[in-house]
């Protein structure tokens, strides 16, 4: 098992260039309020410099979420399945 409790320091991206919000873990509507995030992105409530990255597999309950987020365009990236530890560490930097 991998428990991401500490990450090495990384250079910070200046806000003018934008940033990514990386959400690791399985897409499960009972674990996080994905509906609010969907509403925010759909309603234009996110700054265009912000990119949402969802790193996790979707089970049957999360499949509809996966499809809804994937349809939102370039501001949202959704993993196609399980994400390897090396990829996770690279993306959260």
N, C-alpha and C positions, 0 to 999 in steps of 0.2 A: 504494500500500500504506500501511497505517496500523500503526505500531508504538507501542503504549502504553507508553512508558518513563517518562513524567513526567506527573503529574496536579496541577492547581492545588490549594492547600490548601483544605480544606473544614471546616466546623464538625463537631465530633464529637458523636455521639448518646450521651447517657448510657446506660450499660449497663442501668439499671433499665427503660428503654424498649425495650430490645432492639436488635438490629442485623442487617444483612444481610451474608451472605457471597456475594459475586458472583464467579462463575467464568466468565470470558469464553472464547470459542473453541468450535470445533466439538466436538460430543459424539462422542468417539471413544474406545472402551474401551482402545485401545492407548496413548493419550496420558496418561490419568489413571486413578486407581484409583476409578472410579465405583462398583464393587461394594461397597467398604468404606463409602462414603458412603450408599449405599442401605441397607446393613445397619444403619448407625447410626441413620438416620431411622426405618426400620421397627421397630427395637428400642427406640425411645423414648430413644435415647442423646443426643439433642440437647435442649438447654434450650429450652423453648417460646418463649422470647424471640428465638431465633435463626431467621432465615429464610434459606434457600438459594435463590439466583437463578442459574440456568444460562442464560447468554446465548450461544447459538450454534446453528447449524443441525445437523441430524443426517443423516448419510449412511445408507446401508443398514445398516451395522454399528451405528450409534448410534440407529437408530429404536426398537429394543427398550428401550434405556436411556431415551429420550425418553418412551415410553409408561409405563415403570415409575415414573419420577420424577413424571410428570404425575398419576399415580394416587395419589400420597402425600398429597394434600390441600393446605391453605393454607400449610403450613410450607415448601413447595417451589414455586418458580415456574420454568417452563421456557419459553424462547422458542420460538415456532412456526417459526422459520427464521432466516435471516441477520439480524443486528442492525446497523443503521446506526451509523456512528461517533458521531453526535450522541446517539443513545440509549445507546450504550455509555458515553460520557463522563458522561452524566446518571446512569446507574445505579451507576457505581463511585465516585461522590462520597460 
